Amino acid sequence: MELLRDPKIKTELFTFLTFKSENFAWSASKCVHATRGEAVVSIGGTSPMGHCNHEEADTRIVVHLVHALQDGAKTVKVRTVDTDVVVLVGVFHDLLTAYPFADVWIAFGMGKHFQFIHLNGKCASLGVRKSKALPLFHAFSVCDTTSFCVLRQGRENSVAGMAGIL
């Protein structure tokens, strides 16, 4: 895993994976989009994506999600190990209003911690107010892919603190 901390290796790896995705024999029913730099490679689907110059991968994923919904996708699955993506996509109430037919899932985590998160259900249980507060809470708690947060405060204590504020 130390290897993936090198930005050059990550860039080369994702370029390779995008190339392999382009040349893979996808089912005709599949629509696949991948970014290579600012270019977006589109396989299948009815409308190609334009350039995507977002620096962070998590915001690029949200751009892909919105494009899929605009393109008429009914069910979208996002695969990630990054809590930033879960939080960004978690501000889903506005998307749910714009695309009420959408069924969005996040395949999150790795190994024994892997889980599918049904975003529609999570947003409904959190409600609009908490869902929209989630990115700010996430930024202040400095929680990312580990359960270690600011001032050695676990994620559970951060969530309890957020519940008290909201």
Secondary structure, 3 states (H helix, E strand, C coil): CHHHHCHHHHHHHHHHHHHHHHCCCCCCCCCEEEEECCEEEEECCCCCCCCCCCCCHHHHHHHHHHHHHHCCCCEEEEEECCHHHHHHHHCCHHHHHHCCCCEEEEEECCHHHCEEEEHHHHHHHHHHHHHHHHHHHHHHHCCCCCCECHHHCEHHHHHHHHHHHC
